[in-house]
Amino acid sequence: MALAAPLLSKADSEGFVPATQGLRMNCRSLHGAARALPAQKPAVERSESSRRDVAAWLAAAAAWTLGKAYPARAIELPAAPSDFGWLPPKKVKLTCKTEVECALEGEAAEKAKFGPADGKFSQTPSGVRFKDMKEGNPTDGVAQLGSTVQLRFKVMRSGKRSYDGLSGEASTIFSKGFGLDDGPKDGKLVEKLGDGKFVKSLEEGLVGMSVGSVRRVQVRPEKGLGWRKPGKCGTGFAAVGAISGIPGASIESNDSCLMADLLPQPADFQEKRRFLRRFDESLIVELELLGLGSV
């Protein structure tokens, strides 16, 4: 122990640094250098970033190549036909200048097309309403009971402006002879009047029509005037009450209430479905008398 002290003091005097002190200095230097270096991303993140860069570069190169090989061109479509149904309606040039004038013009156009909504109509002995929309020529013949009539017709629902149940615009349920159904455009209904082949409203409403005239007849479902059977005729399904838990509840189907043997009747499936939903309502039948006698 006595010899160690002189050796240490001699090393200090000759400029040597003890080993422990040198180790501490080296650790501090490495720590400072590490802090001075920029932060490095983990290897997984660096590889993922590199893949994204390469993918983006390849996509850009492919887009440039395709643009050179296939230059952009405008798509040329054929012109739509003039009567194409989905085209916007043609603009109508109005002659009116004020709101009142436009309303008067609209009323005049509706009157010319559907007849005046003046509430004026005629009635048969059973109270069936009818209204002549177009006058015919009596010299060509007038329909009477026992006449064989040639008709084209529309069975329609009355619109909101049908104040008297006859006037105004109406939506067609089924028709014949107007080209609205699948049958021939010149189709007609030929039947003898007065034999009970037509619904009662038409049996009475057709009498007195002259050839070439157009008449609207109101067909109401009550009192046997229309297609609905008189009295209680619906088929009830009492099981609905048991299923729903409401005692006595049932659903009634009106399909069995339709008198399918009375004219006019729809021809195809879609028309029949529409008619089954509406036959027990008050409907309008627009008739045009084309002629008299068998074809």
NUDO-290281 format. One record per residue (C-alpha): residue in one letter; x, y, z. Coordinates in pm, whole numbers, plus 50000, padded with zeros to 5 digits. Layout:
<nodes>
aXYZ/...
</nodes>
This chain:
<nodes>
m500005000050000/a502865023250065/l504225018349713/a500845025849538/a500635061949639/p504005072849486/l503135055149164/l499805073349135/s501295106549217/k504065100748964/a501505092048695/d499605123748772/s502755144348755/e503755129748420/g500345137448263/f498785103048260/v495025100948319/p493755072948538/a491725046148357/t488485052348549/q488505089448472/g489115083048101/l486165059048086/r483835084948235/m484935111047979/n484395086947685/c480815078647798/r479905115447821/s481305122347474/l479355093547315/h476135104647482/g476515140247348/a477265127946997/a474175105947001/r471995135547094/a473485156246814/l472545130446543/p469085133546375/a466335109446491/q466155077946279/k462845060546193/p462405023846279/a463294999346004/v459634988345960/e458425023945902/r461245031045657/s460435000345449/e456685008845445/s457385044645335/s459675032045060/r456975008644929/r454435037044914/d456865059144727/v457585031944473/a453865024744425/a453095061444371/w455925064444118/l454705033743927/a451115046843920/a452265080243783/a454365063043516/a451445040743414/a449095070443387/w451575089243172/t452075058942946/l448345052942902/g447775089642829/k450345088142551/a448995055842405/y445265064642437/p444675101942417/a441465114742573/r438475116442338/a434945129442382/i432255102442388/e429855107142099/l426285095142164/p423565092441900/a420885119041915/a417655108742094/p414545105941874/s412205135441875/d409425115442041/f411595100442315/g409485099642633/w412155110042883/l413085142442710/p411985173942895/p408695188042767/k408915213742497/k408525249342610/v405185264542523/k405235300342414/l402775319242629/t400865349042502/c399685359842847/k401515386943038/t399905385943382/e398955358143621/v395255364543566/e395605362643187/c397555329743215/a394875314943443/l392155324443195/e394125309042907/g394585276743106/e390865274643182/a390015280342817/a392425252842706/e391005228542963/k387465236842857/a388305230742492/k389895196842572/f387665183042849/g384485203242824/p383215230443057/a383265223043429/d379975241343474/g378175214243667/k375645209543386/f374765173543306/s371795152143211/q370325122443396/t368635089943304/p365465077643480/s367655058543731/g369625090143812/v372745081443605/r374655112843511/f375965117843159/k377415146542962/d377995150642589/m381565161342516/k381155161842137/e378055163141925/g377555136941655/n375415135041342/p371895122041412/t371305115441042/d373935087741062/g371955070241333/v370985072541699/a371515044841953/q368335029542097/l367524998542301/g367984969142066/s370654986741855/t374004970341798/v376544996841891/q380175000241781/l382165017742051/r385575027542162/f385855036842528/k387975047042826/v387225036943183/m388715064043404/r389095077443755/s387835112743796/g390405139843869/k390475165744147/r388685191743935/s385765168943854/y383165189144044/d380225170743888/g381855136343862/l382135139843484/s384155170543383/g387875177343385/e390895155643333/a390775119043439/s393275090343458/t392625059743242/i392315025443407/f391725006043085/s390505013942736/k389805000442390/g390355016242050/f392585045142165/g395925027542129/l396495027842506/d396204990242548/d398034960942389/g395274954942138/p394894970441792/k394625008141776/d391445005741570/g389844980641807/k386184985041896/l383544969842119/v380524957041926/e377514946142133/k373734948142136/l372254974242364/g369414964542597/d370274927642652/g371964933742988/k375464929342848/f376604963842969/v376594977243323/k373264993843397/s374715029143386/l375835023543026/e372675005142925/e370845037443005/g373585062442926/l374155050442569/v370555055942466/g370195087042251/m373835089342140/s374265098441775/v377005083841557/g380235103741593/s379355117841936/v381455114742252/r379715110942587/r380875106942944/v378775085243174/q379235083443551/v379235047543678/r378555045744050/p378965012744240/e375765014044445/k372215003444348/g373474978844090/l374515007043853/g378114995743821/w380284964743841/r379814957844213/k377414930544319/p374594943644540/g374524934844908/k377274918845113/c379624900144883/g383164903545021/t385084873145143/g386264877145503/f389364861945660/a388564857346030/a391984842046103/v393414877346107/g391744883346442/a393354853046600/i396774862046464/s396624898746565/g395004891746902/i391984914046825/p388744894646880/g386404895946579/a388914913146348/s388924902245985/i390014913445638/e387504914745356/s388464908544993/n386334926544732/d387524905344439/s384434883444467/c382224914644444/l383164921844082/m380584912443819/a383074901843553/d380384893843295/l379264929943254/l380864951342984/p383234967842944/q385984946443095/p389814949643086/a391774927442849/d395244921942993/f396634913243336/q397864947943434/e394554964143342/k392664937943542/r394794944743849/r394154982243824/f390444976643771/l390154953244073/r391384981744294/r388905007144151/f385724989944032/d383864997744357/e384525035244320/s382635061144122/l384195059943774/i383815077843442/v383335059243114/e384025080342807/l382325065542500/e382585073642132/l379875059041910/l381615048241590/g378605033041419/l375515011441446/g374924975841331/s377184945341327/v380584947341163/
</nodes>
